[in-house]
Amino acid sequence: MTVAPPARAGAPVKEGTVTVTVDQDRCCGAGQCVRNAPEVFDQREEDGIVLLLDPRPPAELRSAVEDAVVACPSGAVRIVED
């Protein structure tokens, strides 16, 4: 497995299966992941830290997940190419 670099705005969406990972220790609770991909991410009620709802989202959500990766100010959200 290789770790994909963060997507850039306007970058083409790659085909293939991906796994999404989050680092809760790195998360600052900004909520940009939830804003971009609410089907994949949520936040804990008590502190806003990211919760991963779907570590292997369907292909049609890939663009939204890539947007979440780019928007995350702490770099806590990653995509891992399978």
PDB file with one MODEL, atoms N, CA, C and O in Angstrom:
MODEL        1
ATOM      1  N   MET A   1       0.832  -1.178   0.000  1.00  0.00           N
ATOM      2  CA  MET A   1       0.000   0.000   0.000  1.00  0.00           C
ATOM      3  C   MET A   1       0.876   1.241   0.000  1.00  0.00           C
ATOM      4  O   MET A   1       1.944   1.270   0.612  1.00  0.00           O
ATOM      5  N   THR A   2       0.400   2.267  -0.701  1.00  0.00           N
ATOM      6  CA  THR A   2       1.090   3.545  -0.699  1.00  0.00           C
ATOM      7  C   THR A   2       0.135   4.614  -0.215  1.00  0.00           C
ATOM      8  O   THR A   2      -1.077   4.509  -0.405  1.00  0.00           O
ATOM      9  N   VAL A   3       0.675   5.632   0.404  1.00  0.00           N
ATOM     10  CA  VAL A   3      -0.147   6.742   0.886  1.00  0.00           C
ATOM     11  C   VAL A   3      -0.189   7.796  -0.201  1.00  0.00           C
ATOM     12  O   VAL A   3       0.846   8.251  -0.687  1.00  0.00           O
ATOM     13  N   ALA A   4      -1.397   8.176  -0.575  1.00  0.00           N
ATOM     14  CA  ALA A   4      -1.576   9.182  -1.615  1.00  0.00           C
ATOM     15  C   ALA A   4      -1.353  10.569  -1.030  1.00  0.00           C
ATOM     16  O   ALA A   4      -1.764  10.844   0.097  1.00  0.00           O
ATOM     17  N   PRO A   5      -0.705  11.441  -1.793  1.00  0.00           N
ATOM     18  CA  PRO A   5      -0.564  12.823  -1.316  1.00  0.00           C
ATOM     19  C   PRO A   5      -1.919  13.499  -1.346  1.00  0.00           C
ATOM     20  O   PRO A   5      -2.827  13.037  -2.037  1.00  0.00           O
ATOM     21  N   PRO A   6      -2.068  14.583  -0.608  1.00  0.00           N
ATOM     22  CA  PRO A   6      -3.341  15.296  -0.636  1.00  0.00           C
ATOM     23  C   PRO A   6      -3.680  15.734  -2.052  1.00  0.00           C
ATOM     24  O   PRO A   6      -2.800  16.133  -2.815  1.00  0.00           O
ATOM     25  N   ALA A   7      -4.952  15.659  -2.396  1.00  0.00           N
ATOM     26  CA  ALA A   7      -5.399  16.085  -3.717  1.00  0.00           C
ATOM     27  C   ALA A   7      -5.365  17.602  -3.802  1.00  0.00           C
ATOM     28  O   ALA A   7      -5.492  18.292  -2.791  1.00  0.00           O
ATOM     29  N   ARG A   8      -5.196  18.106  -4.988  1.00  0.00           N
ATOM     30  CA  ARG A   8      -5.242  19.548  -5.214  1.00  0.00           C
ATOM     31  C   ARG A   8      -6.586  19.897  -5.816  1.00  0.00           C
ATOM     32  O   ARG A   8      -7.208  19.075  -6.488  1.00  0.00           O
ATOM     33  N   ALA A   9      -7.023  21.094  -5.579  1.00  0.00           N
ATOM     34  CA  ALA A   9      -8.281  21.545  -6.167  1.00  0.00           C
ATOM     35  C   ALA A   9      -8.191  21.406  -7.676  1.00  0.00           C
ATOM     36  O   ALA A   9      -7.209  21.829  -8.286  1.00  0.00           O
ATOM     37  N   GLY A  10      -9.200  20.821  -8.269  1.00  0.00           N
ATOM     38  CA  GLY A  10      -9.220  20.639  -9.709  1.00  0.00           C
ATOM     39  C   GLY A  10      -8.450  19.424 -10.182  1.00  0.00           C
ATOM     40  O   GLY A  10      -8.414  19.159 -11.384  1.00  0.00           O
ATOM     41  N   ALA A  11      -7.832  18.673  -9.278  1.00  0.00           N
ATOM     42  CA  ALA A  11      -7.091  17.478  -9.678  1.00  0.00           C
ATOM     43  C   ALA A  11      -8.077  16.413 -10.133  1.00  0.00           C
ATOM     44  O   ALA A  11      -9.174  16.301  -9.585  1.00  0.00           O
ATOM     45  N   PRO A  12      -7.684  15.623 -11.146  1.00  0.00           N
ATOM     46  CA  PRO A  12      -8.605  14.576 -11.608  1.00  0.00           C
ATOM     47  C   PRO A  12      -8.820  13.527 -10.530  1.00  0.00           C
ATOM     48  O   PRO A  12      -7.923  13.224  -9.744  1.00  0.00           O
ATOM     49  N   VAL A  13     -10.027  12.981 -10.510  1.00  0.00           N
ATOM     50  CA  VAL A  13     -10.345  11.920  -9.562  1.00  0.00           C
ATOM     51  C   VAL A  13      -9.766  10.620 -10.100  1.00  0.00           C
ATOM     52  O   VAL A  13     -10.031  10.242 -11.241  1.00  0.00           O
ATOM     53  N   LYS A  14      -8.976   9.936  -9.276  1.00  0.00           N
ATOM     54  CA  LYS A  14      -8.375   8.679  -9.679  1.00  0.00           C
ATOM     55  C   LYS A  14      -9.360   7.551  -9.453  1.00  0.00           C
ATOM     56  O   LYS A  14     -10.161   7.585  -8.519  1.00  0.00           O
ATOM     57  N   GLU A  15      -9.293   6.561 -10.307  1.00  0.00           N
ATOM     58  CA  GLU A  15     -10.119   5.372 -10.158  1.00  0.00           C
ATOM     59  C   GLU A  15      -9.419   4.408  -9.218  1.00  0.00           C
ATOM     60  O   GLU A  15      -8.215   4.527  -8.989  1.00  0.00           O
ATOM     61  N   GLY A  16     -10.154   3.463  -8.675  1.00  0.00           N
ATOM     62  CA  GLY A  16      -9.557   2.454  -7.816  1.00  0.00           C
ATOM     63  C   GLY A  16     -10.103   2.508  -6.409  1.00  0.00           C
ATOM     64  O   GLY A  16     -10.778   3.459  -6.013  1.00  0.00           O
ATOM     65  N   THR A  17      -9.802   1.486  -5.679  1.00  0.00           N
ATOM     66  CA  THR A  17     -10.277   1.365  -4.318  1.00  0.00           C
ATOM     67  C   THR A  17      -9.358   2.128  -3.381  1.00  0.00           C
ATOM     68  O   THR A  17      -8.135   2.084  -3.518  1.00  0.00           O
ATOM     69  N   VAL A  18      -9.955   2.824  -2.436  1.00  0.00           N
ATOM     70  CA  VAL A  18      -9.174   3.575  -1.455  1.00  0.00           C
ATOM     71  C   VAL A  18      -9.652   3.247  -0.051  1.00  0.00           C
ATOM     72  O   VAL A  18     -10.774   2.790   0.166  1.00  0.00           O
ATOM     73  N   THR A  19      -8.772   3.496   0.877  1.00  0.00           N
ATOM     74  CA  THR A  19      -9.110   3.421   2.286  1.00  0.00           C
ATOM     75  C   THR A  19      -8.850   4.796   2.878  1.00  0.00           C
ATOM     76  O   THR A  19      -7.825   5.419   2.603  1.00  0.00           O
ATOM     77  N   VAL A  20      -9.781   5.258   3.686  1.00  0.00           N
ATOM     78  CA  VAL A  20      -9.644   6.548   4.356  1.00  0.00           C
ATOM     79  C   VAL A  20      -9.162   6.288   5.775  1.00  0.00           C
ATOM     80  O   VAL A  20      -9.660   5.383   6.444  1.00  0.00           O
ATOM     81  N   THR A  21      -8.199   7.073   6.237  1.00  0.00           N
ATOM     82  CA  THR A  21      -7.738   6.981   7.616  1.00  0.00           C
ATOM     83  C   THR A  21      -7.834   8.350   8.260  1.00  0.00           C
ATOM     84  O   THR A  21      -7.770   9.377   7.583  1.00  0.00           O
ATOM     85  N   VAL A  22      -7.989   8.355   9.578  1.00  0.00           N
ATOM     86  CA  VAL A  22      -7.970   9.601  10.334  1.00  0.00           C
ATOM     87  C   VAL A  22      -7.047   9.436  11.537  1.00  0.00           C
ATOM     88  O   VAL A  22      -6.904   8.345  12.090  1.00  0.00           O
ATOM     89  N   ASP A  23      -6.437  10.526  11.917  1.00  0.00           N
ATOM     90  CA  ASP A  23      -5.581  10.558  13.108  1.00  0.00           C
ATOM     91  C   ASP A  23      -6.273  11.458  14.129  1.00  0.00           C
ATOM     92  O   ASP A  23      -6.156  12.682  14.073  1.00  0.00           O
ATOM     93  N   GLN A  24      -6.989  10.843  15.055  1.00  0.00           N
ATOM     94  CA  GLN A  24      -7.737  11.619  16.038  1.00  0.00           C
ATOM     95  C   GLN A  24      -6.826  12.447  16.929  1.00  0.00           C
ATOM     96  O   GLN A  24      -7.243  13.495  17.423  1.00  0.00           O
ATOM     97  N   ASP A  25      -5.597  12.005  17.147  1.00  0.00           N
ATOM     98  CA  ASP A  25      -4.668  12.792  17.964  1.00  0.00           C
ATOM     99  C   ASP A  25      -4.232  14.071  17.259  1.00  0.00           C
ATOM    100  O   ASP A  25      -3.857  15.046  17.911  1.00  0.00           O
ATOM    101  N   ARG A  26      -4.280  14.067  15.956  1.00  0.00           N
ATOM    102  CA  ARG A  26      -3.871  15.226  15.175  1.00  0.00           C
ATOM    103  C   ARG A  26      -5.038  16.178  14.882  1.00  0.00           C
ATOM    104  O   ARG A  26      -4.832  17.355  14.585  1.00  0.00           O
ATOM    105  N   CYS A  27      -6.254  15.655  14.970  1.00  0.00           N
ATOM    106  CA  CYS A  27      -7.457  16.415  14.620  1.00  0.00           C
ATOM    107  C   CYS A  27      -7.629  17.628  15.540  1.00  0.00           C
ATOM    108  O   CYS A  27      -7.437  17.536  16.752  1.00  0.00           O
ATOM    109  N   CYS A  28      -7.996  18.773  14.935  1.00  0.00           N
ATOM    110  CA  CYS A  28      -8.238  19.992  15.715  1.00  0.00           C
ATOM    111  C   CYS A  28      -9.728  20.312  15.823  1.00  0.00           C
ATOM    112  O   CYS A  28     -10.103  21.318  16.426  1.00  0.00           O
ATOM    113  N   GLY A  29     -10.581  19.460  15.241  1.00  0.00           N
ATOM    114  CA  GLY A  29     -12.021  19.637  15.375  1.00  0.00           C
ATOM    115  C   GLY A  29     -12.625  20.718  14.503  1.00  0.00           C
ATOM    116  O   GLY A  29     -13.697  21.229  14.826  1.00  0.00           O
ATOM    117  N   ALA A  30     -11.974  21.086  13.408  1.00  0.00           N
ATOM    118  CA  ALA A  30     -12.485  22.147  12.542  1.00  0.00           C
ATOM    119  C   ALA A  30     -13.752  21.740  11.790  1.00  0.00           C
ATOM    120  O   ALA A  30     -14.551  22.603  11.428  1.00  0.00           O
ATOM    121  N   GLY A  31     -13.949  20.449  11.549  1.00  0.00           N
ATOM    122  CA  GLY A  31     -15.163  19.962  10.918  1.00  0.00           C
ATOM    123  C   GLY A  31     -15.210  20.054   9.406  1.00  0.00           C
ATOM    124  O   GLY A  31     -16.262  19.814   8.814  1.00  0.00           O
ATOM    125  N   GLN A  32     -14.112  20.392   8.770  1.00  0.00           N
ATOM    126  CA  GLN A  32     -14.109  20.501   7.313  1.00  0.00           C
ATOM    127  C   GLN A  32     -14.340  19.157   6.633  1.00  0.00           C
ATOM    128  O   GLN A  32     -14.897  19.105   5.537  1.00  0.00           O
ATOM    129  N   CYS A  33     -13.919  18.076   7.271  1.00  0.00           N
ATOM    130  CA  CYS A  33     -14.150  16.742   6.715  1.00  0.00           C
ATOM    131  C   CYS A  33     -15.648  16.447   6.654  1.00  0.00           C
ATOM    132  O   CYS A  33     -16.148  15.935   5.653  1.00  0.00           O
ATOM    133  N   VAL A  34     -16.350  16.771   7.724  1.00  0.00           N
ATOM    134  CA  VAL A  34     -17.800  16.541   7.785  1.00  0.00           C
ATOM    135  C   VAL A  34     -18.519  17.427   6.768  1.00  0.00           C
ATOM    136  O   VAL A  34     -19.465  16.990   6.112  1.00  0.00           O
ATOM    137  N   ARG A  35     -18.077  18.635   6.646  1.00  0.00           N
ATOM    138  CA  ARG A  35     -18.683  19.564   5.685  1.00  0.00           C
ATOM    139  C   ARG A  35     -18.549  19.038   4.255  1.00  0.00           C
ATOM    140  O   ARG A  35     -19.475  19.176   3.455  1.00  0.00           O
ATOM    141  N   ASN A  36     -17.408  18.441   3.933  1.00  0.00           N
ATOM    142  CA  ASN A  36     -17.161  17.965   2.572  1.00  0.00           C
ATOM    143  C   ASN A  36     -17.698  16.570   2.295  1.00  0.00           C
ATOM    144  O   ASN A  36     -18.120  16.286   1.173  1.00  0.00           O
ATOM    145  N   ALA A  37     -17.693  15.695   3.290  1.00  0.00           N
ATOM    146  CA  ALA A  37     -18.121  14.304   3.075  1.00  0.00           C
ATOM    147  C   ALA A  37     -18.858  13.775   4.310  1.00  0.00           C
ATOM    148  O   ALA A  37     -18.319  12.940   5.035  1.00  0.00           O
ATOM    149  N   PRO A  38     -20.079  14.250   4.556  1.00  0.00           N
ATOM    150  CA  PRO A  38     -20.810  13.839   5.757  1.00  0.00           C
ATOM    151  C   PRO A  38     -21.180  12.352   5.773  1.00  0.00           C
ATOM    152  O   PRO A  38     -21.494  11.805   6.830  1.00  0.00           O
ATOM    153  N   GLU A  39     -21.145  11.703   4.617  1.00  0.00           N
ATOM    154  CA  GLU A  39     -21.408  10.270   4.565  1.00  0.00           C
ATOM    155  C   GLU A  39     -20.231   9.458   5.095  1.00  0.00           C
ATOM    156  O   GLU A  39     -20.384   8.287   5.443  1.00  0.00           O
ATOM    157  N   VAL A  40     -19.064  10.082   5.155  1.00  0.00           N
ATOM    158  CA  VAL A  40     -17.833   9.388   5.530  1.00  0.00           C
ATOM    159  C   VAL A  40     -17.334   9.799   6.909  1.00  0.00           C
ATOM    160  O   VAL A  40     -16.728   8.991   7.613  1.00  0.00           O
ATOM    161  N   PHE A  41     -17.584  11.047   7.304  1.00  0.00           N
ATOM    162  CA  PHE A  41     -17.045  11.577   8.554  1.00  0.00           C
ATOM    163  C   PHE A  41     -18.143  12.136   9.453  1.00  0.00           C
ATOM    164  O   PHE A  41     -19.202  12.558   8.986  1.00  0.00           O
ATOM    165  N   ASP A  42     -17.865  12.128  10.746  1.00  0.00           N
ATOM    166  CA  ASP A  42     -18.705  12.793  11.738  1.00  0.00           C
ATOM    167  C   ASP A  42     -17.754  13.341  12.796  1.00  0.00           C
ATOM    168  O   ASP A  42     -16.539  13.182  12.684  1.00  0.00           O
ATOM    169  N   GLN A  43     -18.299  13.979  13.809  1.00  0.00           N
ATOM    170  CA  GLN A  43     -17.495  14.522  14.898  1.00  0.00           C
ATOM    171  C   GLN A  43     -18.056  14.077  16.234  1.00  0.00           C
ATOM    172  O   GLN A  43     -19.268  13.939  16.394  1.00  0.00           O
ATOM    173  N   ARG A  44     -17.159  13.850  17.203  1.00  0.00           N
ATOM    174  CA  ARG A  44     -17.599  13.518  18.556  1.00  0.00           C
ATOM    175  C   ARG A  44     -18.309  14.723  19.151  1.00  0.00           C
ATOM    176  O   ARG A  44     -17.892  15.866  18.958  1.00  0.00           O
ATOM    177  N   GLU A  45     -19.372  14.457  19.867  1.00  0.00           N
ATOM    178  CA  GLU A  45     -20.161  15.528  20.497  1.00  0.00           C
ATOM    179  C   GLU A  45     -19.344  16.324  21.507  1.00  0.00           C
ATOM    180  O   GLU A  45     -19.432  17.551  21.551  1.00  0.00           O
ATOM    181  N   GLU A  46     -18.549  15.629  22.319  1.00  0.00           N
ATOM    182  CA  GLU A  46     -17.887  16.297  23.436  1.00  0.00           C
ATOM    183  C   GLU A  46     -16.739  17.227  23.038  1.00  0.00           C
ATOM    184  O   GLU A  46     -16.460  18.197  23.743  1.00  0.00           O
ATOM    185  N   ASP A  47     -16.062  16.939  21.905  1.00  0.00           N
ATOM    186  CA  ASP A  47     -14.902  17.771  21.581  1.00  0.00           C
ATOM    187  C   ASP A  47     -14.716  18.049  20.090  1.00  0.00           C
ATOM    188  O   ASP A  47     -13.768  18.733  19.708  1.00  0.00           O
ATOM    189  N   GLY A  48     -15.599  17.533  19.250  1.00  0.00           N
ATOM    190  CA  GLY A  48     -15.518  17.809  17.821  1.00  0.00           C
ATOM    191  C   GLY A  48     -14.479  17.011  17.064  1.00  0.00           C
ATOM    192  O   GLY A  48     -14.278  17.248  15.872  1.00  0.00           O
ATOM    193  N   ILE A  49     -13.817  16.081  17.711  1.00  0.00           N
ATOM    194  CA  ILE A  49     -12.785  15.281  17.049  1.00  0.00           C
ATOM    195  C   ILE A  49     -13.434  14.364  16.015  1.00  0.00           C
ATOM    196  O   ILE A  49     -14.527  13.839  16.227  1.00  0.00           O
ATOM    197  N   VAL A  50     -12.744  14.185  14.899  1.00  0.00           N
ATOM    198  CA  VAL A  50     -13.261  13.419  13.769  1.00  0.00           C
ATOM    199  C   VAL A  50     -13.574  11.970  14.142  1.00  0.00           C
ATOM    200  O   VAL A  50     -12.856  11.331  14.911  1.00  0.00           O
ATOM    201  N   LEU A  51     -14.672  11.477  13.566  1.00  0.00           N
ATOM    202  CA  LEU A  51     -15.052  10.067  13.630  1.00  0.00           C
ATOM    203  C   LEU A  51     -15.156   9.577  12.192  1.00  0.00           C
ATOM    204  O   LEU A  51     -15.765  10.236  11.350  1.00  0.00           O
ATOM    205  N   LEU A  52     -14.571   8.441  11.915  1.00  0.00           N
ATOM    206  CA  LEU A  52     -14.614   7.862  10.582  1.00  0.00           C
ATOM    207  C   LEU A  52     -15.794   6.904  10.500  1.00  0.00           C
ATOM    208  O   LEU A  52     -15.807   5.870  11.168  1.00  0.00           O
ATOM    209  N   LEU A  53     -16.781   7.246   9.685  1.00  0.00           N
ATOM    210  CA  LEU A  53     -17.984   6.434   9.546  1.00  0.00           C
ATOM    211  C   LEU A  53     -17.816   5.327   8.511  1.00  0.00           C
ATOM    212  O   LEU A  53     -18.383   4.245   8.657  1.00  0.00           O
ATOM    213  N   ASP A  54     -17.034   5.599   7.461  1.00  0.00           N
ATOM    214  CA  ASP A  54     -16.872   4.641   6.371  1.00  0.00           C
ATOM    215  C   ASP A  54     -15.430   4.669   5.872  1.00  0.00           C
ATOM    216  O   ASP A  54     -15.072   5.540   5.079  1.00  0.00           O
ATOM    217  N   PRO A  55     -14.588   3.723   6.329  1.00  0.00           N
ATOM    218  CA  PRO A  55     -13.191   3.731   5.921  1.00  0.00           C
ATOM    219  C   PRO A  55     -12.972   3.319   4.462  1.00  0.00           C
ATOM    220  O   PRO A  55     -11.887   3.527   3.920  1.00  0.00           O
ATOM    221  N   ARG A  56     -13.988   2.741   3.826  1.00  0.00           N
ATOM    222  CA  ARG A  56     -13.879   2.345   2.420  1.00  0.00           C
ATOM    223  C   ARG A  56     -15.123   2.845   1.668  1.00  0.00           C
ATOM    224  O   ARG A  56     -15.991   2.060   1.285  1.00  0.00           O
ATOM    225  N   PRO A  57     -15.184   4.159   1.469  1.00  0.00           N
ATOM    226  CA  PRO A  57     -16.368   4.733   0.837  1.00  0.00           C
ATOM    227  C   PRO A  57     -16.493   4.324  -0.630  1.00  0.00           C
ATOM    228  O   PRO A  57     -15.501   3.974  -1.270  1.00  0.00           O
ATOM    229  N   PRO A  58     -17.718   4.370  -1.157  1.00  0.00           N
ATOM    230  CA  PRO A  58     -17.917   4.037  -2.568  1.00  0.00           C
ATOM    231  C   PRO A  58     -17.224   5.057  -3.476  1.00  0.00           C
ATOM    232  O   PRO A  58     -16.962   6.195  -3.089  1.00  0.00           O
ATOM    233  N   ALA A  59     -16.945   4.608  -4.680  1.00  0.00           N
ATOM    234  CA  ALA A  59     -16.203   5.429  -5.647  1.00  0.00           C
ATOM    235  C   ALA A  59     -16.847   6.788  -5.888  1.00  0.00           C
ATOM    236  O   ALA A  59     -16.145   7.771  -6.122  1.00  0.00           O
ATOM    237  N   GLU A  60     -18.168   6.854  -5.834  1.00  0.00           N
ATOM    238  CA  GLU A  60     -18.830   8.137  -6.117  1.00  0.00           C
ATOM    239  C   GLU A  60     -18.574   9.186  -5.042  1.00  0.00           C
ATOM    240  O   GLU A  60     -18.867  10.362  -5.256  1.00  0.00           O
ATOM    241  N   LEU A  61     -18.033   8.787  -3.886  1.00  0.00           N
ATOM    242  CA  LEU A  61     -17.697   9.746  -2.825  1.00  0.00           C
ATOM    243  C   LEU A  61     -16.219  10.139  -2.830  1.00  0.00           C
ATOM    244  O   LEU A  61     -15.788  10.946  -2.007  1.00  0.00           O
ATOM    245  N   ARG A  62     -15.457   9.584  -3.738  1.00  0.00           N
ATOM    246  CA  ARG A  62     -14.015   9.841  -3.742  1.00  0.00           C
ATOM    247  C   ARG A  62     -13.698  11.331  -3.855  1.00  0.00           C
ATOM    248  O   ARG A  62     -12.850  11.832  -3.117  1.00  0.00           O
ATOM    249  N   SER A  63     -14.344  12.028  -4.738  1.00  0.00           N
ATOM    250  CA  SER A  63     -14.069  13.453  -4.913  1.00  0.00           C
ATOM    251  C   SER A  63     -14.343  14.226  -3.620  1.00  0.00           C
ATOM    252  O   SER A  63     -13.565  15.104  -3.246  1.00  0.00           O
ATOM    253  N   ALA A  64     -15.432  13.906  -2.947  1.00  0.00           N
ATOM    254  CA  ALA A  64     -15.764  14.566  -1.682  1.00  0.00           C
ATOM    255  C   ALA A  64     -14.718  14.257  -0.616  1.00  0.00           C
ATOM    256  O   ALA A  64     -14.347  15.134   0.165  1.00  0.00           O
ATOM    257  N   VAL A  65     -14.244  13.016  -0.582  1.00  0.00           N
ATOM    258  CA  VAL A  65     -13.210  12.647   0.389  1.00  0.00           C
ATOM    259  C   VAL A  65     -11.907  13.377   0.074  1.00  0.00           C
ATOM    260  O   VAL A  65     -11.225  13.843   0.987  1.00  0.00           O
ATOM    261  N   GLU A  66     -11.559  13.480  -1.192  1.00  0.00           N
ATOM    262  CA  GLU A  66     -10.357  14.228  -1.571  1.00  0.00           C
ATOM    263  C   GLU A  66     -10.480  15.688  -1.152  1.00  0.00           C
ATOM    264  O   GLU A  66      -9.508  16.287  -0.692  1.00  0.00           O
ATOM    265  N   ASP A  67     -11.662  16.257  -1.309  1.00  0.00           N
ATOM    266  CA  ASP A  67     -11.889  17.635  -0.858  1.00  0.00           C
ATOM    267  C   ASP A  67     -11.705  17.742   0.657  1.00  0.00           C
ATOM    268  O   ASP A  67     -11.157  18.727   1.152  1.00  0.00           O
ATOM    269  N   ALA A  68     -12.165  16.726   1.388  1.00  0.00           N
ATOM    270  CA  ALA A  68     -12.002  16.714   2.848  1.00  0.00           C
ATOM    271  C   ALA A  68     -10.536  16.659   3.237  1.00  0.00           C
ATOM    272  O   ALA A  68     -10.118  17.320   4.187  1.00  0.00           O
ATOM    273  N   VAL A  69      -9.757  15.879   2.512  1.00  0.00           N
ATOM    274  CA  VAL A  69      -8.316  15.778   2.783  1.00  0.00           C
ATOM    275  C   VAL A  69      -7.657  17.143   2.596  1.00  0.00           C
ATOM    276  O   VAL A  69      -6.883  17.590   3.442  1.00  0.00           O
ATOM    277  N   VAL A  70      -7.966  17.788   1.500  1.00  0.00           N
ATOM    278  CA  VAL A  70      -7.377  19.097   1.202  1.00  0.00           C
ATOM    279  C   VAL A  70      -7.810  20.146   2.220  1.00  0.00           C
ATOM    280  O   VAL A  70      -7.010  20.994   2.615  1.00  0.00           O
ATOM    281  N   ALA A  71      -9.067  20.096   2.646  1.00  0.00           N
ATOM    282  CA  ALA A  71      -9.616  21.107   3.549  1.00  0.00           C
ATOM    283  C   ALA A  71      -9.199  20.921   5.005  1.00  0.00           C
ATOM    284  O   ALA A  71      -9.329  21.852   5.798  1.00  0.00           O
ATOM    285  N   CYS A  72      -8.704  19.749   5.372  1.00  0.00           N
ATOM    286  CA  CYS A  72      -8.349  19.482   6.772  1.00  0.00           C
ATOM    287  C   CYS A  72      -7.143  20.323   7.185  1.00  0.00           C
ATOM    288  O   CYS A  72      -6.051  20.114   6.658  1.00  0.00           O
ATOM    289  N   PRO A  73      -7.310  21.269   8.112  1.00  0.00           N
ATOM    290  CA  PRO A  73      -6.208  22.153   8.478  1.00  0.00           C
ATOM    291  C   PRO A  73      -5.094  21.459   9.258  1.00  0.00           C
ATOM    292  O   PRO A  73      -3.973  21.965   9.311  1.00  0.00           O
ATOM    293  N   SER A  74      -5.383  20.318   9.858  1.00  0.00           N
ATOM    294  CA  SER A  74      -4.358  19.648  10.659  1.00  0.00           C
ATOM    295  C   SER A  74      -3.736  18.444   9.958  1.00  0.00           C
ATOM    296  O   SER A  74      -2.803  17.836  10.483  1.00  0.00           O
ATOM    297  N   GLY A  75      -4.243  18.096   8.782  1.00  0.00           N
ATOM    298  CA  GLY A  75      -3.711  16.938   8.062  1.00  0.00           C
ATOM    299  C   GLY A  75      -4.088  15.610   8.702  1.00  0.00           C
ATOM    300  O   GLY A  75      -3.381  14.617   8.536  1.00  0.00           O
ATOM    301  N   ALA A  76      -5.196  15.587   9.432  1.00  0.00           N
ATOM    302  CA  ALA A  76      -5.600  14.379  10.147  1.00  0.00           C
ATOM    303  C   ALA A  76      -6.306  13.362   9.255  1.00  0.00           C
ATOM    304  O   ALA A  76      -6.441  12.199   9.634  1.00  0.00           O
ATOM    305  N   VAL A  77      -6.753  13.782   8.084  1.00  0.00           N
ATOM    306  CA  VAL A  77      -7.484  12.906   7.176  1.00  0.00           C
ATOM    307  C   VAL A  77      -6.572  12.527   6.021  1.00  0.00           C
ATOM    308  O   VAL A  77      -5.944  13.387   5.404  1.00  0.00           O
ATOM    309  N   ARG A  78      -6.503  11.222   5.732  1.00  0.00           N
ATOM    310  CA  ARG A  78      -5.630  10.731   4.652  1.00  0.00           C
ATOM    311  C   ARG A  78      -6.372   9.728   3.793  1.00  0.00           C
ATOM    312  O   ARG A  78      -7.335   9.103   4.235  1.00  0.00           O
ATOM    313  N   ILE A  79      -5.915   9.583   2.566  1.00  0.00           N
ATOM    314  CA  ILE A  79      -6.381   8.537   1.665  1.00  0.00           C
ATOM    315  C   ILE A  79      -5.215   7.587   1.441  1.00  0.00           C
ATOM    316  O   ILE A  79      -4.094   8.014   1.164  1.00  0.00           O
ATOM    317  N   VAL A  80      -5.494   6.287   1.566  1.00  0.00           N
ATOM    318  CA  VAL A  80      -4.500   5.256   1.295  1.00  0.00           C
ATOM    319  C   VAL A  80      -4.971   4.486   0.072  1.00  0.00           C
ATOM    320  O   VAL A  80      -6.064   3.920   0.072  1.00  0.00           O
ATOM    321  N   GLU A  81      -4.150   4.464  -0.969  1.00  0.00           N
ATOM    322  CA  GLU A  81      -4.487   3.720  -2.194  1.00  0.00           C
ATOM    323  C   GLU A  81      -4.313   2.240  -1.926  1.00  0.00           C
ATOM    324  O   GLU A  81      -3.327   1.820  -1.321  1.00  0.00           O
ATOM    325  N   ASP A  82      -5.283   1.444  -2.384  1.00  0.00           N
ATOM    326  CA  ASP A  82      -5.189  -0.009  -2.248  1.00  0.00           C
ATOM    327  C   ASP A  82      -4.547  -0.619  -3.484  1.00  0.00           C
ATOM    328  O   ASP A  82      -4.382  -1.837  -3.556  1.00  0.00           O
TER     329      ASP A  82
ENDMDL
END
